[in-house]
């Protein structure tokens, strides 16, 4: 199948063993009850095989809805999935799952969600500092926080849970392009979605994230002033601002740089799209 046949949000690409593995939020079950995640395989990013269910709730899992934004990383010989879930009696948060294969099956590795239990959180991503420490970077959801935020929290070496307190990196309102949005409850605020960390070849630390601008769902970008997670982040011009976002960056098998995100942002219309990028003066630019 082609990308136009794949209805997912929040696309994430793992490049491993000479292949591309594409994960994402199932479009059909995004906003309600759900029971798993899929993976698609490709050798060229054009033709994809799948879907293969890489995680399935057999009825024993702690959450039954809002299965969002799976990201998979190969760390110390195993595959770790960070994904967000909403339980009936707990706040939404990001949990860590583990497998011996990128195809799964992924099983719960953490003790439920590892994000702060009293916060509504989503979209955890993994970052490793230059010192070798692992961090989960995630969003404190705007529906609870009002001005949504991007936060970072040090993780244990085995990624099973937090090793420190969550710290705010910036709020959604920090971007000049960001607009307030209105929830169906009547609450207004600034959306922060889908953080992803990228270090450029000259050492700059960039943070991709998504919010809403005049053009709709927008792929934002920020840069740390000290090249690390504890730096001050300055907002840059968006990478994409025409109804698409929640992106990530990767290098293909030939070393070329790509951005993937979902667009458009309408229910059941979402598709993974790919744009070539290049690094210029410590920044990411679409080609």
N, C-alpha and C positions, 0 to 999 in steps of 0.2 A: 504494500500500500504506500501511497504518497502522504506527505504532510497534510495535504488538503483533506485526507480521509480520516485524520486523527483528531478527535474532539477532546482535548485536554487543556487545562489551565496550568500556569506555573511550570513550564517545561524546564527540565534539568537534564543535562547530558553528561554521562560518565564515559570517558574514553579509556578503554582498558582492553588489553590483549588483542589489539588490532581491530577492535570493533567499537561502535557507538551504541550506548544504551540510553534510551530516552524514557524518562519518568515524568509523571505529572498528576495533577488532580483530575479525576474522571469528571468530565463536563456534566454528564447526566445526573450524577448523584452529589454534585458539589454542595448544594445548598440545603440538603436534607440528610436523611439516613443513608449510610454507605457501609460497605463491607470489605473494602480493600483498595489496592493499588495495582497498576499494570506496568509492564516494561515492554518497550519495543526495541528491536535490534536492527542494526544496519552496518554496511561496509562503506557506504558513500554518502549518508545523510540525505539521500533522495528517495530510495526505496527501503521500506521498513517492513520487518516481519513482526507479527504479533497481532493482538496483545497477548502477553503471558502474565497471568496473575502472579505477582511476586510477593504480595502480602494478602492474606485473607483472614477475616475474622470468623472463626469457627463457632462463635457464640460465647467464648470465654474472655474476649478482649474487653477492656474497661470502657471503651467508647463506641458509640453506634452512629455518630453523625459528624458531618464536617471533617471528612478525611482530606486534609489539604497539604499541598506543597511538599511531596517527598523529594528529598535530596540524598544521593548515595555517594559515599566516599570509601576509598580503599585505604585502610589504615592498619599497619602492623599485621598484614596477612589476612584481614577480614574485611567484610563490607558492612558499613554502618549506614543506616537510613535515619535521617532526621525528618520527622513529619508531625503535623499538627492534628489534634483531635479534640472533640468536644464530648465530655461525659455528661450524663444526666444530672449528676449531683456535684459537679466540680467545674471550675473555670476551664476554658479552652487553653491548651498549651501544647508545647512541642515535646515529644517523647523520642527516645533513641531505640532503634531496632537493629538486629544484627543477623548476618547470614554468612555462609561460606562461599556464596556465589552471587554475582550481580543479578541473577534470575530469581533469587530467593530459594526457598521461602525465608522471609524475614520474620524473626521472632523478637518479642519485647526484651530489650536489654536493660533499660532503666526501670526504676520503680515508678511506673506511670510517667506523667509529664515531669520534666525537670525545671521548667520555667516557674517563676513564683506562683504559688498555689492560689493566692488571692488576687492575681492579675489575670485579665483576659489577654492571652498572648497567642501569637501565631508566627509561622514562617521562620523557624529556626534554621540557621545556616552555620557551617563549621568553618572556623578560622584558626590557623596555627601561626603563632607569633614567631619572630626571628629567634627568640629564645627557646622555642620548641613547645611552648604552652598552648593548649587547646582552649578555644573560647566558643561558646555558642552566641551568635549575634541574632537577635530576634526582635519582634515588634510587640510593644504594649499597645493593644488595640484601641483605636480612636473612639469606638462606641463606649468604652468604659472611661478612657483617659481624657477624652475631649480632643486635646492636641496630641495625636498619636506620636509615639516615640520609637526610635531605634535604640536598642539596649545591647550591652555585652555582658557576659557572665563567664568567668573562668570555669573550665570543666575538669573533672578528675582525669588522670592519664588514661584510664580505661573507658572514658566517655560514658560512664554509667550514671553520672549525676553531677551536680554543681560542686565546685571547689571554692566558691566565693559568692559575694553578693552581686546582684544585677546593678549595672551603672548605665545611666542614660548617656548616649552619644550625641543625639540631637532630636529635636521635635520636627514634626511635619511642617509646621509654620515657618521653619527656618529657610525654606526655599521660596524665593521671590515668585516663582511660577506657580506655586501651590495654591489651590482654591479650597475653601471650605465646602463640605458636602453635607447633605441633610439625610439622616437616617429615617426609616419608616416610622420610628417612634417619635420623630420630631426633633431629635437631638442633632446639633450641628458640630462639626469638628474637622480636623485635618487628618486624612488617611495616611498611614505609613504601612506599606506592604513589602514583602519580598526582598529583604536585604541579601546582598552577596558581596563578598570581599574579593578584590583582585589586586595583586601586586605587580606593578609594571617592571619591565626589565631594568629600569634605572632606579628602582627601589621605592617608588611612590606607592602608597596604600590608598586604593580607591574603594568606595562603597557604593554599589548600585542599590537603588530602592525605588519603589513606585508610589505614586499619589495621583491626584487629579489636578489638571490644569484646564485652560480654556479649550485645549484640544481633546479633552477626555482623559482616559487612563494614560498615564505618562511614566516613562522610564527615566528616573532621576539618577544623578551621579554626584558624589561628594568626595573630597580628598582630605586626608589627615595631614596636619601641619608638621608632624614629627615622624611620619612614616610608620606609626604604630597605632594600635587599637585605643590607647589612652590619649591620643592626640586630639586637637580641636579640629572638627570637620567643617570644611567650607563647601558650600553648595556651588556646583558648576552648572553649565547649560545641560539640559536634558539630552539623553541619547535618542529618545523616540517620544513624540508627543502627539501622536495621531491615533488615539484609541488602542493602545497596546502597552503592556508592561509586565511586571514580575519576571524580570530577565536574569540571565547569568551569562558568564563569559567562559570560553574554553578554547583550547587550541586543537585543531583537527590533527589527523594522523600525519599530515605533512608540515605541521607547525604553524599553519595559518590561523589567525585569530577570528573568532566568531562571537556574535551576540545572538542568543535565542530568547524569545519572549512569546507570550500569547497575544494574538490579535485576530479579529476584533475582541472587545471585552464583553460581548453580549452572550447571554445564556444559550448554550448549545451551538454557538457560532465560533467559539474559541478554537484556534488552530496554532500549532507551533510554527513560528517563522524564524528564519535565519538570515542574519546580516553580516557581511564581512566587516571587520574592524582593523584598525591599525593604531599603534601607540605613537603619539607625537608629543614630545616634551613632557613625558610623564602623565599624559592624558589619553583617554580612549576616544577615537573618532571613527565614525562610520565612513566607509570607503565609497 
